[in-house]
Amino acid sequence: MSDHEYPRSRVNRRRFMQGSAAATATVFGMPWQLLAQNVPNEFDGSKFQLKAPEPNPKPGGVLKYAITSRPPHFDMHQSGTINSLGCQGCMFDNLVRRDPRDSGKTIIPDLAHSWEISKDGKTYTFHLREGVQFHDGADFTSEDVKATYDRIAKPPAGVSIPRSTLFTTVSEITAPDKKTVIFKLSEPRPASFMMAAFASGWNTIVRKKTLEDNQYNLRRVVDIPGTGPFKSKRRVENEVWVMEKNPNYWNKGLPYLDGIEFYHALPFSPELGSALLSNRVDYGRIVDPVTARKAKQTPGMSATDFYQSVIQGTWMNNKKKPLDDPRVRRAIHLCLDRPVLVDVVKDVAPMMMGGFIYPFSDVATPIDQLKKRLGYQEDTTAAIKEAKALMAAAGYGSGYKGTLDYLVREVATFKLWAQAVQAMLQQGLGIDVKLRTVVESVWFDDIKSGNFDLAIGAVVSTLLDPSDYFNAWYKKDGPQNYGFWNNEKVNALLPQIDTEVDAKKRLALIRQAEELMEQDPPVLPVSWEKINDVWYNYVKGHNPKDYFGIYDVVRFDTFWLDK
């Protein structure tokens, strides 16, 4: 077997690839219900070894990587921003992961070399690698996996983890021996959904003792011991985070790089573009369209774009007047001119219009149909007329007399959008807002505590499937329900959406939930995101052209420098 072949024992390669396609189905918008039966019930990857996709990769060198990297805290499980995972992800491993060589289409072994899924779909058994150590020298065991997932599935008081909703059916996690961990489900879920959840790059394994020593909250722990290919060497706030190669990494031969220097660069900023075009850095993420076009025209450089698992939105604090009234929330929703909002940032960031569902997914209302709805039409006359009627019915026919606090993340796109929304609300409904721009850490703290009226930012989901983000974003007390929204009819629909295996019936339930959200919006969709990556061609070992998001495949273990 060559270094790049998948193992053939117990499950042949063809069957494994079928299962992998199913396991990744939610990420590419395919109906996972129809593919779930192709996930193999057992898989042995004990001989699988990850390598770079190119032959004869060169070891050595330090990659200079520019990316937004000002984390609000250091507990990646609790985070929902690339500012955490973008640079910290390389310090950790997962149970299973997505293959970086095919842009994450395939699920491959990681700390678990093999697994079995019971025929009733309620038991997942993972077999763990021998000889794996954390960066602090401690041996990796099943107790670390159990402690990690106990916290993710059922966070302790004071801990909020956006991915908890993926594991609501996990009733028990046991570690019968040091190299076996068993997940028991209270009811079955499609194997494709569960394996995609386990493979999420967010669900990294941390040491049990690290959790215990920090009362299960790692927000203030800068250097968290992982098992990953790189470990922290030096960090300068808002400037650089330097990683060095883990010499004891279990996947022999990896990583190729001696280290990585993560340079903090605001998304879509001119500074990021300048650093790339002047070759002060080797690779840049979240680059503006102008720089991406210049890179494509520059010999020795490449650029690509891909969808992100992110909604750009404005959250309305449902606990404060006048936003506690669903008529006011819908009026504001109708007042936003979404084609204009996309146009406002066209030279800064590639965006697209959409509603409450990923617009590039198979379950989304087609864009041509969406454009016929109030709130999405290019001619806003009818939408503004209804919005004013709703405000009058709510008792605000002459506008709202106060001034709303609009919390804005310090990113170019959010600042541009906030100014546009401010003008739309004032001109359309007589609502005055005061912009308050803050760094990301303050934004997350204030939105969690409710210290805002309106707040514009971005929220990440793990999967493209509504069973993930509907529960995280829109469910009562969901971990990313930043507006404190509570719609009992939607809450009642969510379990039905989660468990319905008939694709047509499930789509009908999703449409019901969507219509309820249109009438009582949980968030104001501003736009949906594409991302530009730019790099010099001597950066090898990566394949970003088909990414959906970047949260599952970028660990830098297969990166190498051809210079």
C-alpha positions as CSV (number, residue, x, y, z in Angstrom):
1,M,0.0,0.0,0.0
2,S,1.4,3.4,-1.0
3,D,1.5,6.3,1.5
4,H,-1.6,7.8,-0.1
5,E,-3.9,4.8,-0.3
6,Y,-6.6,4.1,2.2
7,P,-6.4,0.9,4.2
8,R,-8.1,-2.3,2.9
9,S,-8.4,-4.4,6.0
10,R,-12.0,-5.1,7.3
11,V,-13.4,-2.6,4.9
12,N,-12.2,-2.2,1.3
13,R,-11.2,1.1,-0.1
14,R,-14.4,1.5,-2.2
15,R,-16.6,1.0,0.8
16,F,-14.6,3.4,2.9
17,M,-14.8,6.1,0.2
18,Q,-18.6,5.6,0.0
19,G,-18.8,6.0,3.8
20,S,-16.6,9.0,3.7
21,A,-18.8,10.7,1.1
22,A,-21.8,10.1,3.3
23,A,-20.0,11.4,6.4
24,T,-19.2,14.6,4.6
25,A,-22.5,15.0,3.0
26,T,-23.8,17.7,5.4
27,V,-20.8,19.9,4.6
28,F,-21.6,20.1,0.9
29,G,-25.3,20.4,1.3
30,M,-26.3,17.0,0.1
31,P,-29.3,15.3,2.0
32,W,-27.5,13.2,4.6
33,Q,-30.6,11.1,5.1
34,L,-30.2,9.6,1.7
35,L,-26.6,8.7,2.1
36,A,-26.4,7.6,5.7
37,Q,-26.8,3.9,4.9
38,N,-23.4,4.1,3.1
39,V,-21.4,4.8,6.2
40,P,-19.5,1.6,7.1
41,N,-20.5,0.2,10.5
42,E,-16.8,-0.6,11.1
43,F,-13.5,0.7,9.8
44,D,-9.9,-0.2,10.6
45,G,-7.4,2.6,9.8
46,S,-4.6,1.4,12.0
47,K,-2.2,1.4,9.1
48,F,-3.3,4.7,7.7
49,Q,-0.6,7.3,7.6
50,L,-1.2,10.9,6.4
51,K,1.3,12.4,4.0
52,A,1.6,15.5,1.8
53,P,-0.3,15.2,-1.5
54,E,2.9,15.9,-3.5
55,P,5.8,13.5,-3.8
56,N,9.1,14.2,-2.0
57,P,8.0,17.0,0.3
58,K,10.9,19.0,1.8
59,P,11.2,19.2,5.6
60,G,12.1,22.4,7.4
61,G,11.4,26.1,7.2
62,V,9.0,28.4,8.9
63,L,5.6,29.4,7.3
64,K,4.6,33.0,7.7
65,Y,0.8,33.0,7.8
66,A,-1.4,36.1,8.0
67,I,-4.8,35.6,9.6
68,T,-7.1,37.3,12.0
69,S,-5.8,35.9,15.3
70,R,-7.0,38.0,18.2
71,P,-9.0,35.4,20.2
72,P,-11.6,36.6,22.6
73,H,-10.2,33.9,25.0
74,F,-8.2,30.7,24.6
75,D,-10.8,28.0,25.2
76,M,-11.4,26.8,21.7
77,H,-14.4,24.6,22.6
78,Q,-16.2,27.7,23.9
79,S,-15.2,29.8,21.0
80,G,-17.1,30.5,17.8
81,T,-14.6,32.5,15.8
82,I,-11.7,31.8,13.4
83,N,-9.6,34.1,15.7
84,S,-9.3,31.1,18.0
85,L,-9.2,28.0,15.7
86,G,-7.2,29.7,12.9
87,C,-4.0,29.6,14.9
88,Q,-4.7,27.3,17.8
89,G,-6.0,24.4,15.7
90,C,-2.5,23.1,14.9
91,M,-1.9,22.4,18.6
92,F,-4.5,19.7,18.8
93,D,-5.9,16.5,17.2
94,N,-9.4,15.0,17.0
95,L,-10.9,11.6,17.3
96,V,-11.3,11.6,13.5
97,R,-10.7,14.4,11.0
98,R,-11.3,15.6,7.5
99,D,-8.6,14.9,4.9
100,P,-6.7,18.2,4.1
101,R,-5.6,16.8,0.7
102,D,-9.1,16.6,-0.8
103,S,-10.4,19.9,0.9
104,G,-12.1,17.9,3.6
105,K,-14.3,15.7,1.5
106,T,-13.2,12.5,3.3
107,I,-13.2,11.5,6.9
108,I,-10.0,9.8,7.9
109,P,-8.5,8.4,11.2
110,D,-6.9,10.7,13.7
111,L,-6.4,9.9,17.4
112,A,-8.9,7.1,16.8
113,H,-7.4,4.6,14.3
114,S,-10.6,2.6,13.9
115,W,-14.2,2.6,15.0
116,E,-17.5,0.6,15.0
117,I,-21.1,1.8,14.8
118,S,-23.8,-0.5,16.2
119,K,-26.5,-1.7,13.8
120,D,-29.1,0.2,15.8
121,G,-27.1,3.4,15.4
122,K,-27.0,4.0,19.1
123,T,-23.4,3.0,20.0
124,Y,-20.1,4.4,18.6
125,T,-16.9,2.7,19.7
126,F,-13.6,4.3,18.9
127,H,-10.2,2.6,19.3
128,L,-7.3,4.9,20.1
129,R,-3.7,5.0,19.1
130,E,-0.8,3.8,21.2
131,G,2.2,6.0,21.9
132,V,0.5,9.4,21.7
133,Q,1.7,12.1,24.1
134,F,0.5,15.6,25.0
135,H,2.9,18.4,24.7
136,D,3.6,18.3,28.4
137,G,4.8,14.7,28.2
138,A,1.6,13.0,29.6
139,D,0.3,9.9,27.9
140,F,-2.9,10.2,25.9
141,T,-5.7,7.9,27.1
142,S,-9.4,7.3,26.7
143,E,-10.0,9.3,29.9
144,D,-8.9,12.4,28.0
145,V,-11.4,11.8,25.3
146,K,-14.2,11.1,27.8
147,A,-13.4,14.2,29.8
148,T,-13.3,16.3,26.6
149,Y,-16.6,15.1,25.3
150,D,-18.3,15.1,28.7
151,R,-17.7,18.8,28.8
152,I,-18.7,19.4,25.1
153,A,-21.9,17.4,25.3
154,K,-23.0,18.6,28.8
155,P,-21.0,21.8,29.6
156,P,-20.7,22.6,33.3
157,A,-22.2,25.8,34.8
158,G,-20.6,28.9,33.4
159,V,-19.3,27.2,30.3
160,S,-21.1,27.6,26.9
161,I,-20.0,25.5,24.0
162,P,-21.6,26.1,20.5
163,R,-21.1,22.5,19.4
164,S,-23.0,21.0,22.4
165,T,-26.1,20.8,20.2
166,L,-24.4,18.3,18.0
167,F,-24.3,15.8,20.8
168,T,-27.7,16.2,22.5
169,T,-28.5,12.5,22.0
170,V,-25.3,11.3,23.7
171,S,-26.5,9.8,26.9
172,E,-23.3,8.2,28.2
173,I,-19.6,8.2,27.5
174,T,-17.5,5.4,28.9
175,A,-13.8,4.4,28.8
176,P,-13.7,0.7,29.5
177,D,-9.9,0.6,29.0
178,K,-7.1,3.1,28.2
179,K,-7.5,2.8,24.4
180,T,-11.3,2.5,24.0
181,V,-14.0,5.0,24.3
182,I,-17.7,4.3,23.8
183,F,-20.5,6.8,23.1
184,K,-24.1,5.7,23.8
185,L,-26.9,7.6,22.2
186,S,-30.4,7.9,23.7
187,E,-31.8,7.7,20.1
188,P,-30.1,7.0,16.8
189,R,-28.9,9.8,14.5
190,P,-27.8,9.3,10.9
191,A,-24.2,8.0,11.0
192,S,-23.2,10.7,8.5
193,F,-24.3,13.4,10.9
194,M,-22.6,12.0,13.9
195,M,-19.3,11.2,12.1
196,A,-19.3,14.8,10.7
197,A,-19.8,16.1,14.3
198,F,-16.9,14.0,15.6
199,A,-14.7,15.2,12.7
200,S,-15.4,18.9,13.3
201,G,-12.1,20.7,13.8
202,W,-13.5,22.5,16.8
203,N,-13.9,19.2,18.8
204,T,-10.2,18.9,19.7
205,I,-9.0,16.6,22.5
206,V,-7.6,18.2,25.6
207,R,-6.0,16.5,28.6
208,K,-8.3,15.6,31.5
209,K,-5.9,16.9,34.0
210,T,-5.7,20.3,32.2
211,L,-9.5,20.5,32.5
212,E,-9.4,19.5,36.2
213,D,-6.6,21.9,37.1
214,N,-8.6,24.8,35.5
215,Q,-12.0,24.0,36.9
216,Y,-13.1,22.9,33.3
217,N,-12.8,26.4,32.0
218,L,-9.7,27.1,29.7
219,R,-10.6,30.7,28.7
220,R,-7.5,32.2,30.4
221,V,-5.0,29.3,29.6
222,V,-2.8,30.6,26.8
223,D,-0.7,27.4,26.3
224,I,-3.1,24.4,26.5
225,P,-1.2,21.1,26.1
226,G,-2.5,19.3,23.0
227,T,-1.3,16.3,21.0
228,G,-1.0,18.2,17.8
229,P,1.8,18.7,15.3
230,F,2.8,22.1,16.6
231,K,3.0,23.7,20.1
232,S,3.1,27.2,21.3
233,K,6.5,28.9,21.5
234,R,5.8,32.6,21.9
235,R,2.8,35.0,21.7
236,V,2.7,38.7,21.4
237,E,-0.8,40.1,21.8
238,N,-2.2,41.5,18.5
239,E,1.1,40.9,16.7
240,V,2.2,37.3,16.3
241,W,1.8,33.8,17.7
242,V,4.8,31.6,17.0
243,M,4.4,27.8,16.9
244,E,7.2,25.3,16.8
245,K,7.3,21.7,15.5
246,N,6.2,19.0,18.0
247,P,9.2,16.6,17.7
248,N,7.3,13.8,19.4
249,Y,4.3,13.9,17.1
250,W,2.7,10.5,16.8
251,N,2.2,10.7,13.0
252,K,5.9,10.0,12.1
253,G,7.3,12.3,9.4
254,L,4.8,15.1,10.2
255,P,4.8,18.0,10.4
256,Y,7.2,19.0,7.7
257,L,7.6,22.6,8.8
258,D,9.9,23.6,11.7
259,G,7.4,26.2,12.7
260,I,4.6,28.7,11.9
261,E,4.4,32.4,12.6
262,F,0.8,33.5,12.7
263,Y,0.6,37.3,12.1
264,H,-2.5,39.1,13.3
265,A,-4.1,40.8,10.3
266,L,-7.7,42.2,10.2
267,P,-9.9,40.5,7.7
268,F,-10.1,42.1,4.3
269,S,-7.7,44.9,5.4
270,P,-5.3,46.8,3.1
271,E,-2.5,45.9,5.6
272,L,-3.2,42.2,5.0
273,G,-3.1,42.7,1.2
274,S,0.1,44.7,1.4
275,A,1.9,42.1,3.5
276,L,1.0,39.5,0.9
277,L,1.9,41.4,-2.3
278,S,5.2,42.5,-0.8
279,N,6.0,38.9,0.3
280,R,6.3,39.8,4.0
281,V,4.1,36.7,4.5
282,D,3.7,33.5,2.6
283,Y,0.0,32.9,2.9
284,G,-3.0,35.1,3.7
285,R,-6.6,34.2,4.7
286,I,-9.7,36.4,4.5
287,V,-8.1,38.7,1.9
288,D,-9.9,41.5,0.1
289,P,-11.1,40.9,-3.6
290,V,-8.7,43.5,-5.0
291,T,-5.7,41.8,-3.6
292,A,-7.0,38.4,-4.7
293,R,-7.3,39.7,-8.3
294,K,-3.8,41.1,-8.2
295,A,-2.4,37.9,-6.8
296,K,-3.9,35.9,-9.7
297,Q,-2.1,38.2,-12.1
298,T,1.2,37.9,-10.3
299,P,3.6,35.2,-11.4
300,G,4.3,32.7,-8.6
301,M,1.1,33.5,-6.7
302,S,-2.3,31.9,-6.5
303,A,-5.7,32.7,-5.1
304,T,-9.0,31.0,-4.6
305,D,-12.3,31.6,-2.9
306,F,-14.7,29.3,-1.0
307,Y,-17.9,29.4,1.0
308,Q,-17.7,29.9,4.8
309,S,-19.9,28.3,7.4
310,V,-20.7,31.8,8.7
311,I,-23.7,34.1,8.8
312,Q,-23.1,37.8,8.9
313,G,-26.0,39.2,10.9
314,T,-27.4,41.8,13.3
315,W,-28.9,40.4,16.5
316,M,-31.7,42.2,18.3
317,N,-31.9,42.0,22.1
318,N,-35.3,40.5,22.6
319,K,-35.2,41.5,26.3
320,K,-35.2,45.2,25.6
321,K,-37.8,47.6,24.2
322,P,-38.8,48.0,21.4
323,L,-37.1,44.8,20.2
324,D,-39.2,42.6,22.6
325,D,-42.1,43.0,20.1
326,P,-42.0,40.6,17.1
327,R,-43.8,43.2,15.0
328,V,-40.8,45.6,15.5
329,R,-38.3,42.9,14.8
330,R,-40.1,42.0,11.5
331,A,-40.4,45.7,10.6
332,I,-36.6,46.1,11.0
333,H,-36.1,42.9,9.0
334,L,-38.2,44.4,6.2
335,C,-36.4,47.7,6.3
336,L,-33.0,46.3,5.4
337,D,-32.1,46.6,1.7
338,R,-30.1,43.4,1.4
339,P,-28.9,43.9,-2.2
340,V,-27.4,47.2,-1.2
341,L,-25.8,45.6,1.9
342,V,-24.0,43.1,-0.4
343,D,-23.0,45.9,-2.7
344,V,-21.7,48.1,0.1
345,V,-18.8,45.7,0.8
346,K,-18.1,44.4,-2.7
347,D,-14.6,45.8,-2.9
348,V,-13.8,44.6,0.6
349,A,-15.4,41.2,0.8
350,P,-17.2,38.7,-1.4
351,M,-20.7,38.3,0.0
352,M,-24.1,37.0,-1.2
353,M,-27.7,37.6,-0.1
354,G,-29.6,35.0,1.9
355,G,-32.2,34.5,4.6
356,F,-32.1,32.2,7.6
357,I,-30.7,29.2,5.8
358,Y,-27.3,28.8,4.1
359,P,-28.2,30.1,0.6
360,F,-25.8,27.7,-1.1
361,S,-27.2,24.6,0.6
362,D,-29.7,22.1,-1.0
363,V,-32.4,22.9,1.6
364,A,-32.3,26.7,1.0
365,T,-35.1,28.5,-0.7
366,P,-33.7,29.2,-4.2
367,I,-32.3,32.7,-4.6
368,D,-34.7,33.5,-7.5
369,Q,-37.6,32.7,-5.2
370,L,-36.1,34.5,-2.2
371,K,-35.8,37.7,-4.3
372,K,-39.5,37.8,-4.6
373,R,-40.1,38.0,-0.9
374,L,-40.5,41.2,1.1
375,G,-37.2,42.1,2.7
376,Y,-35.1,40.7,-0.2
377,Q,-36.5,42.6,-3.2
378,E,-34.5,45.2,-5.0
379,D,-37.5,47.5,-4.9
380,T,-38.1,48.1,-1.2
381,T,-41.3,50.1,-1.6
382,A,-43.7,47.4,-0.5
383,A,-41.4,46.1,2.3
384,I,-41.1,49.6,3.8
385,K,-44.8,50.1,3.6
386,E,-45.5,46.9,5.6
387,A,-42.7,47.8,8.0
388,K,-44.3,51.1,8.8
389,A,-47.6,49.5,9.3
390,L,-46.1,47.0,11.7
391,M,-44.4,49.8,13.7
392,A,-47.7,51.7,13.9
393,A,-49.5,48.6,15.2
394,A,-46.8,48.2,17.8
395,G,-47.3,51.8,19.0
396,Y,-44.4,53.4,17.2
397,G,-46.1,55.1,14.3
398,S,-44.0,58.2,14.8
399,G,-40.8,56.2,15.2
400,Y,-39.0,55.1,18.4
401,K,-38.1,58.0,20.6
402,G,-35.0,56.5,22.2
403,T,-31.6,55.7,20.7
404,L,-30.6,52.1,20.3
405,D,-27.0,50.9,21.2
406,Y,-25.6,49.2,18.1
407,L,-22.6,47.0,19.1
408,V,-20.2,46.7,16.1
409,R,-17.2,44.3,15.8
410,E,-14.0,46.1,14.8
411,V,-13.9,44.6,11.3
412,A,-14.1,46.7,8.0
413,T,-17.2,44.9,6.8
414,F,-19.1,45.2,10.0
415,K,-18.3,48.9,10.3
416,L,-19.5,49.6,6.7
417,W,-22.7,47.6,7.2
418,A,-23.4,49.2,10.5
419,Q,-23.3,52.7,8.9
420,A,-25.6,51.5,6.1
421,V,-28.1,49.8,8.6
422,Q,-28.0,53.0,10.7
423,A,-29.1,55.0,7.7
424,M,-31.8,52.5,6.6
425,L,-33.4,52.4,10.1
426,Q,-33.4,56.2,10.5
427,Q,-34.7,56.9,7.0
428,G,-37.2,54.0,6.8
429,L,-38.6,53.8,10.3
430,G,-37.4,56.8,12.3
431,I,-35.3,54.6,14.5
432,D,-32.0,56.2,15.7
433,V,-29.0,54.0,16.6
434,K,-25.6,54.9,18.0
435,L,-22.7,52.9,16.8
436,R,-20.3,51.4,19.4
437,T,-17.3,49.8,17.8
438,V,-15.4,47.3,20.0
439,V,-12.7,44.6,19.6
440,E,-13.9,41.0,19.3
441,S,-13.3,40.0,22.9
442,V,-15.5,42.9,24.2
443,W,-18.1,42.1,21.5
444,F,-18.5,38.5,22.6
445,D,-18.6,39.5,26.3
446,D,-21.2,42.2,25.8
447,I,-23.5,40.1,23.6
448,K,-23.4,37.2,26.0
449,S,-24.3,39.5,28.9
450,G,-27.0,41.4,26.9
451,N,-25.2,44.7,27.0
452,F,-26.5,45.9,23.7
453,D,-29.7,46.7,21.7
454,L,-28.4,45.7,18.3
455,A,-25.2,43.9,17.6
456,I,-23.6,43.1,14.2
457,G,-21.0,40.4,13.8
458,A,-20.6,36.8,12.4
459,V,-21.5,33.5,13.8
460,V,-20.0,30.2,12.8
461,S,-21.7,26.8,12.5
462,T,-20.1,23.4,12.5
463,L,-22.1,21.8,9.8
464,L,-24.2,22.9,6.9
465,D,-27.1,20.8,8.1
466,P,-30.0,22.7,9.8
467,S,-30.0,20.2,12.7
468,D,-26.7,21.9,13.7
469,Y,-27.2,25.6,13.3
470,F,-31.0,25.8,13.9
471,N,-30.4,24.4,17.4
472,A,-27.3,26.5,18.1
473,W,-28.6,29.8,16.6
474,Y,-32.4,29.7,16.8
475,K,-33.4,27.4,19.7
476,K,-34.4,28.8,23.0
477,D,-31.2,29.1,25.1
478,G,-29.1,27.8,22.2
479,P,-25.4,28.6,22.7
480,Q,-25.4,31.1,19.8
481,N,-28.9,32.5,20.2
482,Y,-27.4,35.9,20.9
483,G,-30.7,37.8,20.7
484,F,-32.3,35.7,23.5
485,W,-35.0,34.7,20.9
486,N,-37.8,32.3,21.9
487,N,-40.4,31.1,19.5
488,E,-42.3,28.1,20.8
489,K,-43.5,27.0,17.4
490,V,-39.9,26.8,16.1
491,N,-38.8,25.1,19.3
492,A,-41.4,22.4,18.7
493,L,-40.3,21.9,15.1
494,L,-36.6,21.5,15.8
495,P,-36.8,17.9,17.2
496,Q,-39.0,16.9,14.3
497,I,-36.4,18.3,11.8
498,D,-33.6,16.5,13.7
499,T,-35.3,13.0,13.6
500,E,-37.2,13.0,10.3
501,V,-35.4,10.7,7.8
502,D,-37.7,11.3,4.8
503,A,-36.1,14.0,2.8
504,K,-39.3,15.6,1.5
505,K,-41.0,15.6,4.8
506,R,-37.9,17.0,6.5
507,L,-37.7,19.8,3.9
508,A,-41.3,20.7,4.5
509,L,-40.6,21.0,8.3
510,I,-37.6,23.3,7.4
511,R,-39.8,25.4,5.3
512,Q,-42.3,25.8,8.2
513,A,-39.5,26.9,10.5
514,E,-38.2,29.3,7.8
515,E,-41.7,31.0,7.4
516,L,-42.0,31.4,11.2
517,M,-38.6,33.1,11.2
518,E,-39.6,35.5,8.4
519,Q,-42.6,36.6,10.5
520,D,-40.6,36.7,13.8
521,P,-36.9,37.0,12.9
522,P,-34.4,35.6,15.4
523,V,-31.6,37.6,13.7
524,L,-31.4,40.0,10.8
525,P,-29.5,38.3,8.0
526,V,-27.1,40.8,6.5
527,S,-25.3,38.5,4.1
528,W,-23.5,35.2,3.7
529,E,-19.8,34.8,3.2
530,K,-17.2,33.7,0.7
531,I,-13.5,33.8,1.7
532,N,-10.4,34.6,-0.4
533,D,-7.1,32.7,0.2
534,V,-3.9,34.0,-1.3
535,W,-0.5,32.3,-1.2
536,Y,2.8,32.0,-3.0
537,N,3.1,28.8,-5.1
538,Y,6.1,27.6,-3.0
539,V,3.6,26.9,-0.2
540,K,2.7,23.2,-0.8
541,G,0.7,20.5,0.9
542,H,-2.7,22.2,1.0
543,N,-5.8,22.1,-1.2
544,P,-8.2,25.0,-0.3
545,K,-10.1,25.2,-3.6
546,D,-13.1,23.2,-2.5
547,Y,-13.3,24.1,1.2
548,F,-16.6,24.7,2.9
549,G,-15.4,26.7,5.8
550,I,-11.8,26.2,7.1
551,Y,-12.7,24.7,10.4
552,D,-12.1,21.1,9.8
553,V,-9.0,20.6,7.6
554,V,-6.4,23.2,8.4
555,R,-3.8,21.8,10.9
556,F,-0.7,22.6,8.8
557,D,0.7,19.1,9.3
558,T,0.9,18.5,5.6
559,F,2.1,22.0,4.6
560,W,5.7,22.3,3.3
561,L,7.8,25.0,1.6
562,D,9.3,24.3,-1.8
563,K,12.1,26.8,-1.5
